[in-house]
Amino acid sequence: MSSSWKVLQLADSGFPTGGFAHSGGLEAAVQAGEVRGAPELRRFTRELLWQAGHGALPLLSAAHREPSRLPELDARADAFLTSHVAHRASRTQGRALLDTCARIFPGPVGPLRESARAAGIGFHHAPVFGAVVRALEVELSEAQRLHLSLTLRGALSAAVRLGIVGTHESHQLQHQATPLLDAVLERCAGLGLEALAQPSPLLDLLGSTHDRLYSRLFLS
């Protein structure tokens, strides 16, 4: 299977990694009154993408370049994610991604899962994502683009289920975000670990209240 087909499979909404169980902090932002409709959702997704660019792509890229550093990079992610909700979501999504890909692509990803288990890592999503797509022979630029696209799609899908926008409007917003995706990729694709940052602390603060919400549709 060529890498382009693998990218399409990983991007498929039916790929069973459990990503749609998480809202990326959107549910908490909605209940806090910070997101009420499309204008606020557009602002939220902009902040979320810059957060992913500065807070996930450096880890993803480093793991893609040197998969053998996965334990070290996982420990870096563990220290970086100070919000207990984001920390838990990262580990849950990373483990689901690795386990799913090891079952679907046992040849290239199975050994990675075994070595990760043996190392006792926390399975944080960004470095695991980078190591997994490297094992699947997906080029770094495509891996970075895929991660940003999945981040945006996950938030917009959550917005539909929360009743913030409809399906057609969510796809309009996704299309309109193309220049933003390009800008984040251009700015953040080459960032190293020394540039790891959290550019939107308010987003992280809102997300950290998730466990205290009166009712919850999502895990985070």
LINQUIDA-V730392 format. One record per residue. N is the residue number from 1. RES is the residue in one letter. PSI is psi in degrees with one decimal (NA if undefined). Layout:
BEGIN
((N/RES/PSI) (N/RES/PSI))
END
This chain:
BEGIN
((1/M/126.0) (2/S/160.6) (3/S/-31.9) (4/S/-37.6) (5/W/-35.4) (6/K/-38.9) (7/V/-44.4) (8/L/-38.8) (9/Q/-42.9) (10/L/-30.1) (11/A/-11.3) (12/D/132.4) (13/S/-18.7) (14/G/-2.0) (15/F/121.5) (16/P/67.0) (17/T/-4.4) (18/G/11.7) (19/G/-29.7) (20/F/0.9) (21/A/-4.3) (22/H/143.4) (23/S/-0.6) (24/G/26.5) (25/G/-4.0) (26/L/-41.1) (27/E/-41.8) (28/A/-38.4) (29/A/-37.3) (30/V/-47.6) (31/Q/-21.9) (32/A/-5.0) (33/G/10.4) (34/E/-23.1) (35/V/115.7) (36/R/-20.8) (37/G/-165.6) (38/A/-41.6) (39/P/-45.9) (40/E/-33.9) (41/L/-38.7) (42/R/-42.5) (43/R/-41.4) (44/F/-46.8) (45/T/-31.8) (46/R/-46.9) (47/E/-38.2) (48/L/-40.9) (49/L/-39.3) (50/W/-34.3) (51/Q/-43.0) (52/A/-39.7) (53/G/-43.2) (54/H/-26.7) (55/G/-10.7) (56/A/-42.6) (57/L/-38.2) (58/P/-39.2) (59/L/-43.9) (60/L/-47.8) (61/S/-41.4) (62/A/-39.9) (63/A/-34.0) (64/H/-41.3) (65/R/-38.3) (66/E/81.2) (67/P/-24.7) (68/S/-16.6) (69/R/8.6) (70/L/-46.6) (71/P/-43.1) (72/E/-43.7) (73/L/-34.0) (74/D/-40.6) (75/A/-35.6) (76/R/-43.7) (77/A/-38.1) (78/D/-38.5) (79/A/-32.1) (80/F/-38.4) (81/L/94.5) (82/T/-25.4) (83/S/127.7) (84/H/-29.5) (85/V/-48.7) (86/A/-37.5) (87/H/-48.1) (88/R/-42.2) (89/A/-40.8) (90/S/-45.2) (91/R/-38.6) (92/T/-45.7) (93/Q/-37.3) (94/G/-42.8) (95/R/-41.2) (96/A/-41.6) (97/L/-47.6) (98/L/-44.5) (99/D/-42.7) (100/T/-46.8) (101/C/-32.2) (102/A/-31.4) (103/R/-39.0) (104/I/-36.2) (105/F/66.7) (106/P/-33.3) (107/G/-60.9) (108/P/-31.4) (109/V/-24.7) (110/G/-49.3) (111/P/-33.3) (112/L/-42.3) (113/R/-42.5) (114/E/-41.9) (115/S/-35.5) (116/A/-42.3) (117/R/-42.3) (118/A/-32.2) (119/A/-11.8) (120/G/36.2) (121/I/168.7) (122/G/-5.7) (123/F/41.6) (124/H/141.7) (125/H/-48.7) (126/A/-52.7) (127/P/-35.6) (128/V/-42.6) (129/F/-47.5) (130/G/-42.5) (131/A/-38.5) (132/V/-48.3) (133/V/-28.1) (134/R/-42.1) (135/A/-29.5) (136/L/6.1) (137/E/32.1) (138/V/130.9) (139/E/154.1) (140/L/-44.8) (141/S/-39.1) (142/E/-36.6) (143/A/-43.6) (144/Q/-44.7) (145/R/-41.2) (146/L/-43.7) (147/H/-44.8) (148/L/-41.0) (149/S/-43.0) (150/L/-35.5) (151/T/-47.0) (152/L/-47.0) (153/R/-39.2) (154/G/-42.7) (155/A/-41.7) (156/L/-35.7) (157/S/-40.8) (158/A/-38.2) (159/A/-37.9) (160/V/-45.5) (161/R/-23.3) (162/L/-3.9) (163/G/19.1) (164/I/-43.0) (165/V/165.4) (166/G/176.1) (167/T/-41.1) (168/H/-42.1) (169/E/-35.8) (170/S/-38.0) (171/H/-29.1) (172/Q/-43.8) (173/L/-38.4) (174/Q/-42.7) (175/H/-42.9) (176/Q/-20.8) (177/A/-0.7) (178/T/-47.9) (179/P/-34.9) (180/L/-44.8) (181/L/-43.2) (182/D/-40.6) (183/A/-43.7) (184/V/-43.3) (185/L/-44.0) (186/E/-41.7) (187/R/-35.9) (188/C/-11.1) (189/A/-34.7) (190/G/8.0) (191/L/138.7) (192/G/179.6) (193/L/-27.5) (194/E/-16.7) (195/A/3.3) (196/L/125.8) (197/A/165.6) (198/Q/92.1) (199/P/-11.3) (200/S/76.8) (201/P/-29.3) (202/L/-38.1) (203/L/-43.1) (204/D/-38.7) (205/L/-44.2) (206/L/-44.8) (207/G/-31.1) (208/S/-12.2) (209/T/1.7) (210/H/-42.0) (211/D/-16.1) (212/R/2.9) (213/L/146.1) (214/Y/-42.4) (215/S/146.9) (216/R/131.7) (217/L/-28.8) (218/F/166.2) (219/L/-24.6) (220/S/NA))
END
